[in-house]
Amino acid sequence: MKKQRATALILAAGLALVLGGCSGDTASRGMASIRARDMKIPMEFLSSPEFLGRSAPSPELDIATRYIALTAERIGLRPAMPDGTFLQAVPLEVTTIVPCASSLRLVETGRTHAFAFPADATAGRMFEAGRVSGEIVFVGLGVSAPELGWDDLAGVDLKGKIAVLLDGTLPADHALRRPENRRALAGRTGVLRDRGAAGIVTVIADEREKRLAEKGLSFDLPERLKFLDVQTGMGPAPAPSPRPGAPALQVEVRHAAGAALLGGSPEDLAAMFASIGRGERVAAKALRGRRLEIEIGAETRAAKTFNVVAVLEGSDPVLRDEYLTISSHHDHNPSRDGRIFPGADDNISGVVGLFELAEALIPAKPKRSIIFVWNTAEERELVGSYYFVQHCPVPAAKISANLNLDMISRNDPNQIYLIGSDKLSSELDASIQAMNRKPGPELKLDYTYESPSHPDRFFFRSDQYPYIRYGIPGVWFFCGTTEDYHTEGDVAAKVDYVKMEKVLRLVYRVAVDIASKPALLKLDLRPEVKTRGPENMAVEWK
């Protein structure tokens, strides 16, 4: 009996060490406090249509920001900013299109036909202002993938020309729609720019045209964001290395304008879209004697959006000056063409997840301090998380790791994707593996999207990436996309709260483990990354 009792005590002590010095009862209570039923109300509120998608910046996102800050305070977290508030202001430069200074002009022998913004045309979210003109070249779907038997650009001279392409939809079983080939489709405008196109005009998808026509709507005009560093001007660009040379102007047009540009009828255009819908190529051709002048005028204003930053102070008098960050983003996408994108899974699931984790971690009393960051403007090139790591309220060199929650409520209830866990520190992935085992949730840990070279490039697409660029180990817990991703179908009614509970119990255990280790996670997987800090921003990930 004494031997069995001693064995039991040793096992209990071992479990306490694994969970960062918390007693088994404390750890169990923390895990048990993460409950599916507690997540429903904040999920339904923050993803309600009245928030209009929580675009950054917007009054609706500001309201969500205030709600999150008040909830953090109610839970018992402390403000993390030096001024004693929960809000980290991210200064922005917002550029918008000026309709009266923007137009398309089709010039052919003896006549000019003008198209207006926003009735006939708009621009993409990453638009550039300026003026270009050139002869029109029709390029069909605009895809060059000869290895897949599809090349719209073979023998086509695009230098100085205006490329017109169709946003057609290929059959679901077409080779270009397979995950490993999607880059050829998604990157087609980049290929057109690389081949010298001065301008790119996309005739919008048939479904989108019908929606605008049925609702009597014009296009929405986009806003383009950059964040401002008040000390040095513009902050470092979060995007990958820019393409050389001047950018080609890009616009989207309605079907009537598209048919006019191509010198055909709406019926001709409909037939082209139908051909692509059957998986058939539409022949490219130069439209000699037809020139298009594109002018996009813009104006810029200063604005602000806000990260919410809260802290749970560590229990150890020495280790409390080191940190673990747990992050999510609370923005989503603006309404478009009369549609509202609620963004319940993307990413109110992560927002609410941080609420649950904070409530569970407070009684666990981890040794290191834990900073909770609800990032703004993730959907706008990770602006909020870049700003946080570059203007961190604590020394970045003292952040052990980042655990990022972005989309954790859909798909397989017993599986989660990990992205970034094996890039800088072997200890990060080892912690996740160990904490997933019993009494953890025993989820299937899927590394499908781990590689930066994966065609979907998820490695670069959420808020763990700026941490990794700064030399701070980071991981994205991710459920994967669904048919509702970035659509009006991403609603609270489709959320799997039980799956969220399982994921959050894993993250809770990992947080307690890392926050209570004797030292910061070691940097042992990338030889050139030896320290945490801005000197790592030049390291390439590909």
Phi, psi and omega in degrees: 000316180297322180296317179296320180295318179297318178299317180298320179295320178297317179297319180295319178296320178298317178297321179298321179294317179300324182266025170075028176090356176288147174292156178303321180295318179297316180297318180296319179295321179298313179297319183292337181284348177274105189231136181304320187293340182279350188266345192294314186294309178296328177298311182293325180292306187289339178258015180289153184296339180296342178277354174054029177091354175057049179289146177259126352271153176196155176301326181294319177293324178299321178294316177300320179300313180297320178299316180296317179298317179295323178292318177301319178294317179298320181297327180119009175283158180254153174300139182258349184278149183301334181275008177081017179245169176271353191255125172257109182287129177251105182288136185237156166246115185252122180251129180236153178285138175261109186303318184289346178255013184230141180193165167241136178231116177271122183244120174224173188307116173084356181204159177229134179241123183258143176237140190254153169264133001258010183294317184253333189216158172211185179231163178287172185295330181257041185294159172241145174273153178149194183217132175219162174210156179179168177291144182278134172234122177274130185238022177062235177283342177081021184255135173242099179219068185300332179293343178253011178077024181220116178213100178281348188253004181299122178074010182264127177268115183253356186297120180074008184260167173257113181273128175248125180229163181256134175274062181279164181245116178286160176302151185300331183265009181290146182302326181290348179261000175290147183308319184288347183247358188295337181297327179298325179279313183291332184262019187294324180293328175296321178295319179297319177297316182297332180270010169100007179299133178278333179209154181228125179242122179254124174277121191296159182300151182302317181298319180293319177300316180296321180296314179298318182294315183295326182265359180063038185257153165264174176296153163276145178262131186282165170243145178245134185249145162223147176264146184257130171264114187295343180270324189236007185091229182283138175287165179303139181293127181284343184286161174299175184309130181292155177287147181290155175085173180289140181289146174283140176287137182236132177223162174241145182227155174288170185291325179297317178292321179298316179297320180295319180298324183272358178071027180234190180259164174304327179292322176299316180296318179299322179294323177296314178299321180296321179298314178297321178299336176267001181085020181256140177288148172251125190298135174285154177197148173276135181257081186294141181085359178242116180245150178235132174253124180247128175229125177238113176262145184217159173226154186237141177224159175272144179208177177222150167222170193226132161279147170256125187231118182229157184226143168251111185292138180292158183272343182270129185296339178263309185288345180295344177271008169244164195219153164240136174253141174237126190230160169207178172234147184247001176270166172214216188251147181292158175299151184212131177054037179081003180257143177249134182251099189295328179063050178289303175292321184247085006215045174293337175301317178290322179301308181293326177302320178294326174302311182297317181296319180298316180296326180282326186279335181303309179288342179288337177050059177298155186289316177277159174284146178243125178257126177259126182235118171261103188278145171267162167055034172296322181289353179245060176069034174060033186301315184296317182286326173299316181296322181296312183291331181275344179227048188291136179288352175232162180297125180301330181294346182255011176268116183292314184195169174236131173249114187250128180249114181214105183071090183230020191233013184227180177065204187308122184291348184241024185218149174213142175275142173246129180231116176103352188292341183246028186261324185238327185222123176295336181291333179293308180295323179297322178296316180298316179300313183293317183287342178284335180287160182308136008276020174288180188282349181054048175286156169283119180266114188253128183253021184306319187259014186295325188283135174300338182273359178300140184305329180279350174053035180298332180308326184265002198250009175217180196284358172285338187295315177301326176297313180300318177298333179273002180084016179256122179305134181215151179220141175254119171272121197216129181274351185094163180276165176227180176295346181265000183301123179059033175232175178289354180276355180277080188243162183298331182297340182261002182286137175261096184291331178293320176297316178304318180301315180296314181298316183292328176293326174294311182298322177303311182296320178295319180298315179296320180296307183292322182291347183241011175292156181293339181215164173302152176303133182287147177263099189227010184247345180231103190307325184281350177260103184249340182223167175264127179158178187293343180297344181272355184298337181277350180294134182268137175241118182206000000 
